[in-house]
Amino acid sequence: MPPDPDAVHGGSAHTAKTKRAKAVISFAVSAVKRVNETVEEPVKATKLADELQHYIKLVETSPRIQGLYGNVDLDTQGTKLWNLCISPRQADAQRANEALHERRLLLLNARVFAFQILDLSRYTPSSGYAQVLLLLNMALRAGVACLSGNNVDLARIALQRAADYNGHLQNLSQSQRLTQDEAWKEDQFDVAEHMFIAQVLVTALLGVQTTDGYEKAQNLVRYLKSEIGDKLVVLLLDLEVLIKAPDEVFDADAYARILERMMQIFNHQETNFKLLVYHIRKLHEKSPSDGVRILDMFLLTLNGQQCDASWIENLVITRMWMITSHRDSDSGIDEAQKLLHKLDKPLGAEGTVAAQTLIWKKLEYNFTQHQFDLAEKWCRLALSPLFRNSGPHNIAKLERYSIDKTVTYIN
């Protein structure tokens, strides 16, 4: 019977893993001391950053190193190194822009390595919710710090593990989910914090700007939808994922549907109003016709409700901006005219002047281009009953302009 290859090489494989484990622990012990000593010395800081990158790559590319889970020494050194990287002193230096490039690079590498060794000492596939959530939080913090430092490669390593942790949380058994729900009820875990972590993870994954990161962000949003439904925070994350898609594959219909859903659950708060207007503008940038359609829908919805008059003015001005920022068309002006006739109350003086100013520029331009029919349509739009609070002087000016230009056109 031939010898078993695994049996023959088992000893050497085990020895190699043991050596890797000892090497990681030994380097972790020295790293804490050396980071403290070299952080202010550019040459030494660069050298140590290079060494850290070597070990980061070793941990990332090797099969998971056995024998390190629960290792007290490794966990202690990882905690020390992590705390050193996020100490108030280092944070203050970063905020004050005093940190040299070498120091920033060293601290980013040290932070990712610290996270990696804490992952080795604390994580197993059977880890519970609390432990995984803590590691997820650390991975996100490390990833976001790397993105802020424009180090996408390091960010990818941390965010990949964050995505793995999120998958672990999604795959919890039913009994574990019940335990999680009970813990939330007892306020041991904050649901808002959990959602915040998910939000940061989606944003960070998109920030890596890779196909893999984009797909992981998409999957996370789908999971959140399945778990908690169409909550505002999930809808906003969905919009964030959609807007990051390349222009050639941007799904305007999906973006519009989410905005329609946001209108259905709109709670008449100023913050949510501004969010909707912001995203309607974003949609208009990508797909003008869809942006106009959704804004008209929102405007007519609010028109039939008790709401802040300034919101109506804001939307009407935005609508005038939309129509005046694109190429003129008879149908576009006619649609705007029909919309304004459906609104109940005239705008205030300020809102009227703002809207008419946008229209006036188009009116003048079309007349100078000898496009008299379009100029006349713009003039009628500016004289809409909705704008009657512009004052007698402005109304008379527009009416006189309309007559004068008509005579000029006939002549």
FIGUZA-665256 format. One record per residue (C-alpha): residue number from 0; x, y, z. Coordinates in pm, whole numbers, plus 50000, padded with zeros to 5 digits. Each point is the difference from the previous one (the first is absolute). Layout:
<nodes>
    k      u      v      w
  NUM      X      Y      Z
...
</nodes>
This chain:
<nodes>
    k      u      v      w
    0  50000  50000  50000
    1  50156  50339  49898
    2  50089  50244  50272
    3  49748  50277  50088
    4  50144  50336  49875
    5  49826  50185  50282
    6  50150  49765  50255
    7  50347  50037  49849
    8  49989  50381  49987
    9  49773  50056  50300
   10  50289  50060  50236
   11  50174  50253  49776
   12  49669  50183  49933
   13  49928  50017  50372
   14  50352  50128  50066
   15  49960  50271  49735
   16  49672  50117  50154
   17  50158  50004  50345
   18  50290  50206  49871
   19  49761  50248  49835
   20  49801  50031  50321
   21  50315  50061  50207
   22  50128  50252  49743
   23  49673  50197  50013
   24  49998  50003  50382
   25  50368  50099  50018
   26  49956  50283  49751
   27  49683  50122  50173
   28  50191  50029  50329
   29  50278  50203  49840
   30  49764  50212  49789
   31  49837  50168  50300
   32  50332  50122  50134
   33  50142  50095  49661
   34  49695  50199  49888
   35  50035  50214  50311
   36  50369  50052  49941
   37  50003  50061  49623
   38  49679  50193  49936
   39  50185  50334  50008
   40  50299  49880  49791
   41  49917  49989  49626
   42  50269  49751  49891
   43  49928  49751  50280
   44  49625  50051  49958
   45  50023  49910  49630
   46  50206  49688  50077
   47  49753  49881  50263
   48  49704  50073  49770
   49  50162  49775  49738
   50  50038  49722  50257
   51  49641  50040  50109
   52  49887  49974  49636
   53  50192  49671  49972
   54  49820  49851  50301
   55  49665  50141  49891
   56  50042  49822  49667
   57  50117  49684  50176
   58  49687  49990  50215
   59  49772  50088  49709
   60  50135  49750  49748
   61  50074  49704  50229
   62  49735  49747  50099
   63  49863  50101  50338
   64  50285  49945  50248
   65  49902  49729  50246
   66  50069  50019  50370
   67  49959  50374  50038
   68  49632  50011  50101
   69  49981  50081  50369
   70  50374  50079  50020
   71  50022  50244  50289
   72  50341  50143  49903
   73  49890  50069  49644
   74  49673  50159  50114
   75  50184  50219  50251
   76  50250  50125  49742
   77  49727  50058  49743
   78  49800  50203  50252
   79  50305  50208  50095
   80  50087  50069  49637
   81  49641  50090  49913
   82  49970  50237  50295
   83  50334  50158  49912
   84  49880  50074  49645
   85  49675  50164  50117
   86  50146  50180  50302
   87  49892  50364  50051
   88  50355  50112  49930
   89  50003  49840  49655
   90  49646  50118  49924
   91  50084  50358  50098
   92  50309  49996  49779
   93  49794  49875  49705
   94  49733  50265  50052
   95  50262  50274  50026
   96  50157  49882  49672
   97  50330  49965  50180
   98  50049  49638  49909
   99  50270  49927  49747
  100  49920  49771  49709
  101  50229  49735  50152
  102  49820  50016  50336
  103  49657  49973  49839
  104  50107  49703  49792
  105  50155  49829  50303
  106  49690  50048  50215
  107  49765  49876  49727
  108  50206  49685  49951
  109  50028  49950  50376
  110  49625  50040  50041
  111  49918  49743  49733
  112  50256  49757  50140
  113  49861  50050  50352
  114  49653  49922  49867
  115  50129  49689  49823
  116  50159  49852  50310
  117  49691  50077  50208
  118  49800  49822  49731
  119  50234  49700  50030
  120  49973  49990  50377
  121  49624  50066  50031
  122  49813  49865  49698
  123  49880  49651  49915
  124  49708  49890  49779
  125  49809  49928  50322
  126  50053  50348  50149
  127  49693  50159  50153
  128  49819  50316  49899
  129  50170  50236  50247
  130  50354  49892  49910
  131  49939  50022  49625
  132  49830  50339  50032
  133  50302  50134  50193
  134  50241  49875  49733
  135  49775  50140  49727
  136  50014  50339  50168
  137  50381  49986  50015
  138  50026  49891  49635
  139  49781  50291  49894
  140  50200  50251  50201
  141  50326  49872  49853
  142  49856  49996  49647
  143  49857  50351  50022
  144  50329  50132  50143
  145  50187  49846  49704
  146  49756  50151  49750
  147  50042  50339  50167
  148  50374  49952  49963
  149  49958  49913  49629
  150  50136  49649  50053
  151  49751  49788  49809
  152  50205  49678  50021
  153  50003  50001  50380
  154  49633  50105  50010
  155  49909  49703  49780
  156  50157  49754  50247
  157  49806  50136  50296
  158  49673  50042  49811
  159  50019  49650  49856
  160  50003  49864  50355
  161  49717  50238  50093
  162  49794  49856  49717
  163  50085  49647  50122
  164  49886  50088  50353
  165  49678  50143  49862
  166  49941  49672  49816
  167  50060  49816  50329
  168  49734  50214  50172
  169  49754  49939  49716
  170  50049  49624  50030
  171  49934  49974  50373
  172  49777  49710  50090
  173  49643  50064  50110
  174  50089  49943  50366
  175  50284  50248  49978
  176  49768  50252  49834
  177  49756  49961  50287
  178  50281  50061  50247
  179  50100  50307  49801
  180  49642  50133  50001
  181  49972  49944  50375
  182  50327  50184  50054
  183  49871  50295  49800
  184  49680  50006  50205
  185  50211  50015  50313
  186  50199  50290  49846
  187  50323  49801  50005
  188  50039  50082  49631
  189  49880  50317  49837
  190  49807  49942  49678
  191  50093  50350  49886
  192  50367  49913  50047
  193  49954  49682  49797
  194  49843  50202  49717
  195  50276  50259  50024
  196  50261  49726  49957
  197  49816  49867  49695
  198  49981  50350  49856
  199  50372  50057  50050
  200  50079  49662  49846
  201  49795  50073  49687
  202  50162  50343  49961
  203  50348  49857  50057
  204  49950  49712  49755
  205  49889  50247  49735
  206  50301  50218  50085
  207  50240  49720  49902
  208  49867  50043  49643
  209  50030  49637  49894
  210  49744  49770  49840
  211  50028  49764  50296
  212  49942  50283  50248
  213  49698  50123  49803
  214  49845  49653  49993
  215  50055  49952  50375
  216  49833  50337  50066
  217  49706  49895  49782
  218  49965  49671  50184
  219  50013  50169  50340
  220  49720  50241  49904
  221  49790  49710  49870
  222  50052  49820  50330
  223  49896  50307  50201
  224  49686  50033  49785
  225  49907  49639  50066
  226  50057  50042  50374
  227  49841  50336  50081
  228  49812  50103  49686
  229  49975  50344  49841
  230  50134  50206  50288
  231  50130  50342  49897
  232  50359  49915  50085
  233  49988  49691  49775
  234  49841  50194  49713
  235  50275  50260  50025
  236  50267  49730  49993
  237  49832  49851  49694
  238  50016  50340  49829
  239  50366  50032  50092
  240  50077  49666  49837
  241  49803  50083  49685
  242  50159  50342  49951
  243  50348  49845  50008
  244  49924  49787  49696
  245  50166  50111  49672
  246  49784  50230  49789
  247  49955  49738  49729
  248  49833  49755  50243
  249  49830  50248  50235
  250  49650  49873  50082
  251  49788  50317  49990
  252  49674  49804  50044
  253  50125  49833  50320
  254  50123  50335  50135
  255  49664  50161  49922
  256  49808  49715  50167
  257  50197  50048  50321
  258  49923  50373  49996
  259  49631  49920  49951
  260  50016  49771  50304
  261  50173  50277  50201
  262  49713  50232  49908
  263  49749  49744  50125
  264  50166  49985  50343
  265  50088  50373  50010
  266  49947  50130  50354
  267  50005  50376  49930
  268  50332  50061  50171
  269  50235  50262  49859
  270  50295  49760  49989
  271  49809  49741  49800
  272  49867  50266  49763
  273  50356  50112  49925
  274  50108  49639  49949
  275  49727  49943  49744
  276  50078  50320  49811
  277  50370  49914  50000
  278  49939  49656  49852
  279  49746  50130  49748
  280  50271  50236  49876
  281  50242  49707  49982
  282  49749  49806  49791
  283  49953  50304  49775
  284  50376  50011  49937
  285  49994  49641  49878
  286  49656  49994  49837
  287  49836  50344  49955
  288  49658  49867  49899
  289  49978  49772  50305
  290  50121  50279  50228
  291  49726  50232  49869
  292  49734  49731  50032
  293  50087  49920  50362
  294  50024  50365  50101
  295  49657  50069  49845
  296  49859  49706  50193
  297  50149  50124  50328
  298  49879  50355  49937
  299  49643  49893  49930
  300  50001  49768  50302
  301  50104  50283  50234
  302  49758  50242  49833
  303  49706  49800  50132
  304  50136  49991  50356
  305  50066  50238  50283
  306  50371  50074  49967
  307  50252  50280  50026
  308  49937  50252  49718
  309  50376  50035  49954
  310  50013  49636  49888
  311  49760  50071  49712
  312  50206  50304  49903
  313  50319  49795  50015
  314  49855  49733  49770
  315  49854  50251  49752
  316  50334  50182  49975
  317  50176  49665  49956
  318  49749  49909  49728
  319  50070  50330  49819
  320  50372  49933  50033
  321  49953  49656  49847
  322  49810  50126  49698
  323  50230  50297  49941
  324  50321  49797  50031
  325  49924  49790  49694
  326  49925  50054  49635
  327  49669  50178  49936
  328  49699  49812  49873
  329  49635  50093  49952
  330  49884  49688  50182
  331  50230  50062  50298
  332  49867  50353  50052
  333  49640  49884  49953
  334  50046  49727  50264
  335  50143  50252  50245
  336  49707  50233  49932
  337  49748  49722  50070
  338  50180  49913  50323
  339  49991  50359  50127
  340  49626  50024  49929
  341  49942  49699  50230
  342  50156  50173  50302
  343  49760  50167  50242
  344  50174  50298  50153
  345  50223  50262  49835
  346  50364  50014  50105
  347  50128  50272  50229
  348  50180  50302  49858
  349  50353  49858  50046
  350  49918  49663  49850
  351  49823  50165  49706
  352  50294  50228  49919
  353  50243  49704  50020
  354  49788  49791  49760
  355  49934  50288  49758
  356  50369  50091  49991
  357  50080  49653  49864
  358  49720  50028  49743
  359  50098  50353  49897
  360  50347  49885  49892
  361  49846  49740  49768
  362  49750  50252  49868
  363  50274  50249  49908
  364  50222  49732  49848
  365  49726  49864  49773
  366  49906  50344  49879
  367  50360  50089  49911
  368  50015  49670  49807
  369  49681  50101  49811
  370  49811  49706  50156
  371  49693  50214  50056
  372  49750  49722  50063
  373  50211  49858  50280
  374  50061  50347  50144
  375  49625  50055  50012
  376  49947  49668  50178
  377  50262  50089  50262
  378  49830  50336  50050
  379  49662  49831  50060
  380  50164  49760  50246
  381  50143  50297  50193
  382  49650  50154  50009
  383  49846  49688  50154
  384  49750  50081  50281
  385  50236  49818  50237
  386  50241  50293  49958
  387  49753  50281  50053
  388  50180  50116  50317
  389  50292  50132  49797
  390  49845  50347  50032
  391  49819  50231  49753
  392  50325  50136  49858
  393  50140  49658  49903
  394  49667  49878  49863
  395  49962  50315  49789
  396  50357  49962  49878
  397  49935  49643  49882
  398  49669  50091  49837
  399  50160  50298  49824
  400  50289  49780  49891
  401  49757  49747  49856
  402  49815  50267  49802
  403  50319  50168  49879
  404  50158  49677  49884
  405  49681  49890  49827
  406  49994  50324  49804
  407  50368  49959  49914
  408  49932  49642  49890
  409  49710  50111  49774
  410  50205  50281  49847
</nodes>
